[in-house]
Amino acid sequence: MNFTEFSFWWILGSFLIPFLVIRQVFVFGGLWREEFDRKALMLLSLTLFWNAAASSFLIFIVELAVNYAVVRWITTHDRAVASKFLGYFTIGLDLTILAYFKYLDFLAENLLSPFIGDDLSPGAVANIPPGISFYTFQMIAFLVDTLKGKRQ
């Protein structure tokens, strides 16, 4: 899904218009908290992500849960070596998932075609999740910041 597809705008409008109306009513009544904005943005992002690449949505959720669990473990345990190992392992896992989605087709076509021939079917990874680079590097940056905060 991209910005030119109708489904993107349909989901965005279906969510955004009621959300903004409800938000304004609650702001006027003094009942709105800032955390609601973050939760609504997260819900909208996950909905758009699901609609764009449902096949890879589960992988994204698992990656997100693993990163959260690792950061939680690092911040609650006082083991510098284990924290570093776990953090770097998770960064490697994140980069592996990114490489799979972004570069598998490229590697298969350019590295394997001399050996196999042109029999490779293009599009082994048909749906690249939208924003996968952004989300992956955000998770890595959060892990690195957590590791730096733990070492200081």
C-alpha positions as a Python dict, from the first residue, in 0.01 Angstrom:
ca = {
    (1, 'M'): (0, 0, 0),
    (2, 'N'): (120, 349, -73),
    (3, 'F'): (-24, 698, -66),
    (4, 'T'): (-172, 669, -414),
    (5, 'E'): (-395, 373, -332),
    (6, 'F'): (-757, 427, -240),
    (7, 'S'): (-743, 181, 51),
    (8, 'F'): (-484, 396, 228),
    (9, 'W'): (-702, 706, 211),
    (10, 'W'): (-1015, 509, 300),
    (11, 'I'): (-861, 370, 618),
    (12, 'L'): (-702, 703, 705),
    (13, 'G'): (-1028, 895, 657),
    (14, 'S'): (-1241, 630, 828),
    (15, 'F'): (-1020, 656, 1133),
    (16, 'L'): (-909, 1016, 1135),
    (17, 'I'): (-1240, 1199, 1095),
    (18, 'P'): (-1421, 1024, 1385),
    (19, 'F'): (-1106, 1040, 1596),
    (20, 'L'): (-1066, 1416, 1550),
    (21, 'V'): (-1434, 1478, 1629),
    (22, 'I'): (-1420, 1265, 1946),
    (23, 'R'): (-1088, 1423, 2044),
    (24, 'Q'): (-1225, 1774, 2008),
    (25, 'V'): (-1532, 1694, 2218),
    (26, 'F'): (-1318, 1548, 2495),
    (27, 'V'): (-1064, 1832, 2479),
    (28, 'F'): (-1350, 2080, 2511),
    (29, 'G'): (-1478, 1886, 2812),
    (30, 'G'): (-1133, 1872, 2970),
    (31, 'L'): (-1126, 1491, 2961),
    (32, 'W'): (-856, 1439, 2698),
    (33, 'R'): (-512, 1313, 2798),
    (34, 'E'): (-205, 1335, 2578),
    (35, 'E'): (-149, 959, 2598),
    (36, 'F'): (-467, 907, 2394),
    (37, 'D'): (-299, 1073, 2096),
    (38, 'R'): (-6, 830, 2110),
    (39, 'K'): (-236, 529, 2142),
    (40, 'A'): (-454, 643, 1854),
    (41, 'L'): (-149, 700, 1634),
    (42, 'M'): (-20, 354, 1722),
    (43, 'L'): (-358, 196, 1640),
    (44, 'L'): (-377, 380, 1308),
    (45, 'S'): (-19, 281, 1217),
    (46, 'L'): (-82, -85, 1298),
    (47, 'T'): (-407, -81, 1099),
    (48, 'L'): (-236, 68, 794),
    (49, 'F'): (54, -174, 835),
    (50, 'W'): (-185, -471, 852),
    (51, 'N'): (-373, -357, 544),
    (52, 'A'): (-52, -302, 346),
    (53, 'A'): (126, -627, 430),
    (54, 'A'): (-84, -867, 635),
    (55, 'S'): (156, -1152, 559),
    (56, 'S'): (445, -973, 728),
    (57, 'F'): (241, -812, 1008),
    (58, 'L'): (298, -1107, 1240),
    (59, 'I'): (674, -1090, 1186),
    (60, 'F'): (666, -719, 1270),
    (61, 'I'): (466, -776, 1588),
    (62, 'V'): (702, -1054, 1700),
    (63, 'E'): (1004, -834, 1627),
    (64, 'L'): (848, -550, 1823),
    (65, 'A'): (767, -779, 2118),
    (66, 'V'): (1121, -923, 2121),
    (67, 'N'): (1275, -574, 2119),
    (68, 'Y'): (1046, -463, 2399),
    (69, 'A'): (1126, -772, 2608),
    (70, 'V'): (1500, -726, 2557),
    (71, 'V'): (1490, -358, 2655),
    (72, 'R'): (1278, -445, 2956),
    (73, 'W'): (1526, -716, 3059),
    (74, 'I'): (1826, -485, 3014),
    (75, 'T'): (1669, -214, 3228),
    (76, 'T'): (1567, -449, 3509),
    (77, 'H'): (1882, -662, 3536),
    (78, 'D'): (2226, -547, 3637),
    (79, 'R'): (2437, -774, 3419),
    (80, 'A'): (2651, -569, 3182),
    (81, 'V'): (2796, -853, 2974),
    (82, 'A'): (2467, -1037, 2933),
    (83, 'S'): (2290, -710, 2849),
    (84, 'K'): (2544, -625, 2581),
    (85, 'F'): (2525, -972, 2428),
    (86, 'L'): (2146, -976, 2430),
    (87, 'G'): (2128, -623, 2291),
    (88, 'Y'): (2375, -690, 2008),
    (89, 'F'): (2207, -1021, 1926),
    (90, 'T'): (1871, -844, 1898),
    (91, 'I'): (2023, -574, 1677),
    (92, 'G'): (2156, -852, 1453),
    (93, 'L'): (1811, -1011, 1444),
    (94, 'D'): (1653, -678, 1349),
    (95, 'L'): (1904, -624, 1069),
    (96, 'T'): (1850, -980, 944),
    (97, 'I'): (1475, -923, 918),
    (98, 'L'): (1535, -594, 738),
    (99, 'A'): (1780, -758, 498),
    (100, 'Y'): (1532, -1036, 424),
    (101, 'F'): (1253, -800, 328),
    (102, 'K'): (1460, -538, 146),
    (103, 'Y'): (1743, -729, -17),
    (104, 'L'): (1646, -1094, -70),
    (105, 'D'): (1520, -1037, -423),
    (106, 'F'): (1828, -832, -511),
    (107, 'L'): (2068, -1094, -375),
    (108, 'A'): (1883, -1381, -541),
    (109, 'E'): (1875, -1211, -881),
    (110, 'N'): (2231, -1077, -880),
    (111, 'L'): (2427, -1338, -690),
    (112, 'L'): (2250, -1662, -772),
    (113, 'S'): (2147, -1601, -1133),
    (114, 'P'): (2498, -1674, -1272),
    (115, 'F'): (2482, -2020, -1112),
    (116, 'I'): (2115, -2104, -1158),
    (117, 'G'): (2035, -1907, -1470),
    (118, 'D'): (1741, -1681, -1531),
    (119, 'D'): (1491, -1931, -1390),
    (120, 'L'): (1451, -1731, -1070),
    (121, 'S'): (1104, -1603, -1013),
    (122, 'P'): (1115, -1234, -930),
    (123, 'G'): (932, -1113, -625),
    (124, 'A'): (1020, -1376, -365),
    (125, 'V'): (925, -1114, -112),
    (126, 'A'): (611, -977, -271),
    (127, 'N'): (501, -741, 4),
    (128, 'I'): (770, -530, 160),
    (129, 'P'): (620, -391, 480),
    (130, 'P'): (578, -14, 459),
    (131, 'G'): (828, 175, 669),
    (132, 'I'): (1024, -136, 765),
    (133, 'S'): (1355, 52, 750),
    (134, 'F'): (1220, 332, 968),
    (135, 'Y'): (1070, 99, 1228),
    (136, 'T'): (1377, -125, 1234),
    (137, 'F'): (1619, 162, 1282),
    (138, 'Q'): (1395, 314, 1549),
    (139, 'M'): (1404, -17, 1739),
    (140, 'I'): (1781, -39, 1699),
    (141, 'A'): (1828, 321, 1816),
    (142, 'F'): (1614, 250, 2122),
    (143, 'L'): (1820, -59, 2200),
    (144, 'V'): (2148, 131, 2160),
    (145, 'D'): (2022, 415, 2380),
    (146, 'T'): (1917, 163, 2642),
    (147, 'L'): (2257, -6, 2629),
    (148, 'K'): (2438, 327, 2658),
    (149, 'G'): (2222, 430, 2952),
    (150, 'K'): (2297, 97, 3119),
    (151, 'R'): (2673, 135, 3081),
    (152, 'Q'): (2696, 491, 3215),
}
